[in-house]
Amino acid sequence: QSDYTRTTIARRNAYTTVLSGRSPITGRTEIVNIFTTQLNNGSLLYVAMVAPQNESSSYDNAFRNIIRSIQING
């Protein structure tokens, strides 16, 4: 069992994983979706999306749209 899922960002192979933790500000549990892909120059692009756990499903469409909208030149 792995703790990541294969996906794509801008037609590139990518990985995503989900983390959780308690916010030091609100004290609420948050879900963090991390997406990563390697760029042509070897750099790593990562995107972190954070939402309160009890509201995280409300953010799913917005987060998917953000990932779909990413364009990488080069």
C-alpha distances in whole Angstrom, upper triangle without the diagonal:
4,7,9,10,13,17,20,23,26,25,23,20,18,15,14,13,14,16,18,21,25,28,30,33,32,30,28,24,23,20,20,18,18,19,19,21,23,27,29,31,27,27,24,25,23,23,23,23,24,25,26,23,26,27,24,24,27,26,24,26,28,25,24,28,28,25,27,30,29,31,31,34,34
4,6,8,10,14,17,20,23,22,20,17,15,11,11,10,12,13,16,19,23,26,28,31,30,29,26,23,21,18,17,15,15,15,16,17,19,23,26,27,24,23,20,21,19,20,19,20,21,23,24,22,24,25,22,22,26,24,22,24,26,22,22,25,25,22,24,27,26,28,27,30,30
4,7,10,13,16,18,22,22,20,16,14,10,9,6,8,10,13,16,20,22,25,27,27,25,23,19,18,14,13,12,11,13,14,16,18,22,25,26,23,22,19,19,16,17,16,17,18,19,20,18,21,22,19,20,23,21,19,22,23,19,19,23,22,20,22,25,24,26,26,29,29
4,7,9,13,15,18,18,16,13,10,6,5,5,8,10,14,17,21,23,25,27,27,26,24,20,18,15,13,10,9,10,10,13,15,19,22,23,20,19,16,16,14,14,14,15,17,19,20,19,22,22,18,19,22,20,17,20,21,17,17,20,19,16,19,21,20,22,22,25,26
4,6,10,13,16,15,14,11,8,6,5,6,9,13,16,20,23,25,28,29,29,28,26,22,19,16,14,11,10,9,11,12,15,18,21,23,21,20,17,16,14,15,15,16,18,19,21,20,22,22,18,18,21,19,16,18,19,16,15,18,18,14,16,19,18,21,21,24,25
4,7,10,13,12,11,7,6,5,6,9,12,16,19,23,26,27,30,32,32,31,29,25,22,19,17,13,12,10,10,10,13,16,18,21,19,18,15,15,14,15,16,17,19,21,24,23,25,24,21,20,23,20,17,19,20,16,15,17,17,14,15,18,17,18,18,21,22
4,7,10,9,8,6,5,5,7,10,13,17,20,23,26,27,30,31,31,31,28,25,22,18,16,12,11,9,9,9,13,15,17,20,18,18,15,14,13,13,15,15,18,20,23,22,25,23,19,19,21,18,15,16,17,14,11,14,14,10,11,14,13,15,15,19,20
4,6,6,5,5,5,7,9,13,16,19,22,25,28,29,32,32,32,33,30,27,24,20,18,14,13,9,9,8,11,12,15,18,17,16,14,12,12,12,15,16,19,21,25,24,27,25,21,21,22,19,16,16,16,14,11,13,13,9,9,12,10,12,12,15,16
4,5,5,7,6,9,10,14,16,19,22,25,28,28,30,31,31,32,29,27,23,20,17,14,12,8,8,7,10,11,13,16,15,14,12,10,10,10,13,14,18,20,24,24,26,24,21,21,21,18,16,16,15,12,10,11,10,6,7,9,7,8,9,12,14
4,5,9,9,12,14,18,20,23,26,28,31,31,33,33,34,35,32,30,26,23,21,17,15,12,11,9,11,11,13,16,16,15,14,11,13,13,16,17,21,23,27,27,29,27,24,23,24,20,18,17,16,14,12,12,11,8,7,8,6,5,6,9,11
4,7,9,12,14,18,21,24,27,30,33,33,36,36,36,37,35,32,29,25,23,19,17,13,13,10,12,12,13,16,16,16,15,13,15,15,19,20,23,25,29,29,31,29,25,25,26,23,20,19,19,17,14,14,14,11,9,11,10,9,9,11,12
4,6,10,13,16,20,22,26,29,32,32,34,35,36,36,34,31,28,24,21,18,15,12,10,7,8,9,10,14,13,13,12,11,13,14,17,19,23,25,29,29,31,29,26,25,26,23,21,20,20,18,15,16,15,12,11,13,11,10,9,12,12
4,7,10,14,17,20,24,27,30,31,33,35,35,35,33,30,26,23,20,16,14,11,9,6,8,10,12,15,13,14,12,12,13,14,17,19,22,25,28,27,30,28,25,25,26,23,20,21,21,18,16,17,17,13,13,15,13,13,12,15,15
4,7,10,14,17,20,23,27,27,30,31,31,31,29,26,23,19,16,13,10,7,6,4,8,10,13,15,13,13,10,9,10,11,13,15,19,21,24,24,27,25,22,22,24,20,18,19,19,15,14,16,15,11,12,15,12,14,13,16,16
4,7,10,13,17,20,24,24,27,29,29,29,26,23,20,17,14,10,8,6,5,7,10,13,16,18,15,15,11,11,10,11,12,14,17,19,22,21,24,23,19,20,22,19,17,18,18,15,14,17,15,12,14,17,15,16,16,19,20
4,7,10,14,17,20,21,24,25,25,25,23,19,16,13,10,7,5,4,6,9,13,16,19,21,18,17,13,12,9,9,10,11,13,15,18,17,20,20,16,16,19,16,14,16,16,12,12,15,14,11,14,16,15,17,17,21,22
4,7,10,14,17,19,22,23,23,22,20,17,14,10,8,6,5,7,9,12,15,19,22,23,20,19,15,14,11,11,10,11,12,14,16,15,18,18,15,16,18,16,14,17,17,14,14,17,16,14,17,19,18,21,21,24,25
4,7,10,14,15,19,20,20,19,16,13,10,7,6,5,6,9,12,15,19,22,25,26,24,22,18,16,13,12,10,10,10,11,13,11,15,15,11,13,16,14,13,16,16,13,14,17,16,15,18,20,19,22,23,27,28
4,7,11,12,15,17,17,16,14,10,8,6,5,6,8,11,14,17,20,23,27,28,25,22,19,18,14,13,10,10,9,11,12,11,14,15,12,15,17,15,15,18,18,15,17,20,19,17,21,23,22,25,25,29,30
4,7,9,13,15,14,12,10,7,6,5,6,9,11,14,17,21,24,27,30,31,28,26,22,21,17,15,12,11,9,10,9,8,12,13,11,14,16,15,15,19,19,16,19,21,20,20,23,25,24,27,28,32,33
4,6,9,12,11,9,8,5,5,7,8,12,13,17,20,23,26,29,32,32,30,27,24,22,19,17,13,13,10,11,10,9,13,14,13,16,18,17,18,22,21,19,21,24,22,22,26,27,26,30,30,34,35
4,6,9,8,6,5,4,6,9,11,14,16,20,23,26,29,31,35,35,33,30,26,25,21,19,16,15,11,11,9,10,12,14,14,18,19,18,20,23,22,20,23,26,24,24,28,29,28,32,33,36,38
4,5,5,5,6,6,6,10,11,15,17,20,23,26,29,31,35,34,32,29,26,24,21,19,15,14,10,10,9,11,13,14,14,18,18,17,20,23,21,20,23,25,23,24,27,28,27,31,31,35,37
4,6,6,8,9,10,14,14,18,19,23,25,29,31,33,37,36,34,30,28,26,23,21,17,17,14,14,12,14,16,18,18,22,22,21,23,26,24,23,26,28,26,27,30,31,30,33,34,37,39
4,6,8,11,11,15,15,19,21,24,26,30,32,34,37,37,35,32,29,27,24,21,18,17,13,13,12,14,16,17,17,21,21,20,23,25,23,22,26,27,25,27,30,30,29,33,34,37,39
4,5,9,10,13,15,19,21,24,27,31,33,35,39,39,37,33,30,28,25,22,19,17,13,12,10,12,13,14,15,19,19,18,21,24,22,22,25,27,25,27,30,30,30,33,35,38,40
4,7,9,13,15,19,21,25,27,31,34,36,40,39,37,34,31,29,26,23,19,18,14,13,10,12,13,15,16,19,20,19,22,25,24,23,26,28,27,28,31,32,31,35,36,39,42
4,6,10,13,16,19,23,26,29,32,34,38,38,36,33,30,28,24,22,18,16,12,10,7,8,9,11,12,16,16,16,19,22,21,20,23,25,24,25,28,29,29,33,34,38,40
4,7,10,13,16,20,23,27,30,32,36,36,34,31,27,26,22,19,16,14,10,9,6,6,8,10,10,14,15,15,17,20,20,18,21,24,22,23,26,28,27,31,32,36,38
4,6,10,13,16,19,23,26,28,32,33,31,28,24,22,18,16,12,10,7,6,4,5,8,9,8,12,13,12,14,17,16,15,18,20,19,19,23,24,24,27,29,32,34
4,7,10,13,16,20,23,26,30,30,28,25,22,20,16,14,10,8,6,5,6,5,9,9,7,10,12,11,11,15,14,12,15,18,16,17,20,21,21,25,26,30,32
4,6,10,13,17,20,22,26,27,24,22,18,16,12,10,6,6,5,7,9,9,13,12,9,12,14,11,12,15,14,11,14,16,14,14,18,19,18,22,23,26,28
4,7,10,14,17,19,23,24,22,20,16,14,10,8,6,5,7,9,11,11,15,14,10,12,14,11,10,13,12,9,11,14,12,11,15,16,16,19,20,24,25
4,7,10,14,16,20,21,18,16,12,10,7,6,5,7,9,12,15,15,18,17,14,16,17,14,13,15,15,11,12,15,13,11,14,16,14,17,17,21,23
4,7,11,13,17,18,16,14,10,8,5,5,7,9,12,15,18,18,21,20,16,17,19,15,14,15,14,11,11,13,11,9,12,13,12,14,14,18,19
4,7,10,13,14,12,10,7,6,4,7,9,12,15,18,21,21,25,23,20,21,22,19,17,19,18,14,14,16,14,11,13,15,12,14,13,16,17
4,7,10,12,10,9,6,5,7,9,12,15,18,21,25,25,28,27,23,24,25,22,20,21,20,16,16,17,15,11,13,15,12,12,11,13,14
4,7,8,6,6,5,6,9,12,15,18,21,25,28,28,32,30,27,28,29,25,24,24,23,20,19,20,18,15,16,17,14,13,11,13,12
4,5,5,5,6,7,10,13,17,20,23,26,30,31,34,32,29,29,30,27,25,25,24,21,20,21,18,15,17,16,13,12,8,9,8
4,5,7,9,11,14,17,21,23,27,30,34,34,37,36,32,33,34,30,28,28,27,24,23,23,21,18,19,19,15,13,10,9,7
4,6,9,11,14,18,21,24,28,31,34,35,39,37,34,35,35,32,30,30,29,26,26,26,23,21,22,21,17,16,12,11,9
4,7,10,13,16,19,23,26,29,33,33,37,35,32,33,34,31,29,30,28,25,25,25,23,20,22,22,18,17,13,14,12
4,7,10,13,16,20,23,26,30,30,34,32,29,31,32,28,27,28,26,23,23,23,20,18,20,20,16,15,12,13,12
4,6,10,13,16,19,23,26,27,30,29,26,27,28,25,23,24,23,19,20,21,18,15,18,18,14,14,12,14,14
4,7,10,13,17,20,24,25,28,26,23,24,25,21,20,21,19,16,16,17,14,12,14,14,11,12,10,12,13
4,7,10,13,17,20,21,24,23,20,21,22,18,18,19,17,14,15,16,13,11,14,14,11,13,12,15,17
4,7,10,13,17,18,21,19,16,18,18,15,14,16,14,10,12,13,10,8,12,12,10,13,13,17,18
4,7,10,13,15,18,16,14,16,16,13,13,15,13,10,12,14,11,10,14,15,13,16,17,20,22
4,7,10,12,15,13,10,12,13,9,10,12,10,7,10,12,10,10,14,14,14,17,19,22,25
4,7,9,12,11,8,12,12,9,11,13,12,9,13,15,13,14,17,18,17,21,22,26,28
4,6,8,7,5,9,9,7,9,12,11,10,13,15,14,15,18,19,20,23,25,29,31
4,6,5,6,9,10,9,12,15,14,13,17,18,18,19,22,23,23,27,29,32,35
4,5,5,8,10,10,12,15,15,14,17,19,19,20,22,24,25,28,30,34,36
4,6,8,9,11,12,15,16,16,18,20,21,22,24,26,27,30,32,36,39
4,6,6,7,10,12,12,13,15,17,18,19,21,23,24,28,30,34,36
4,5,5,7,10,11,10,12,15,15,16,18,20,21,25,27,31,33
4,5,5,8,10,10,11,14,15,16,17,19,21,25,27,31,33
4,6,7,8,10,11,13,14,16,17,19,21,24,27,31,34
4,6,5,6,9,10,11,12,14,15,17,21,23,27,30
4,6,5,6,9,10,11,12,14,16,20,22,26,29
4,5,5,6,9,10,10,12,15,18,21,25,28
4,5,5,6,9,10,11,13,16,19,23,26
4,5,5,6,9,10,11,15,17,21,24
4,5,5,6,9,10,14,17,20,23
4,5,5,6,9,12,15,19,22
4,5,5,7,10,13,17,20
4,5,6,9,11,15,18
4,6,8,11,15,17
4,6,10,13,16
4,7,10,13
4,7,10
4,7
4
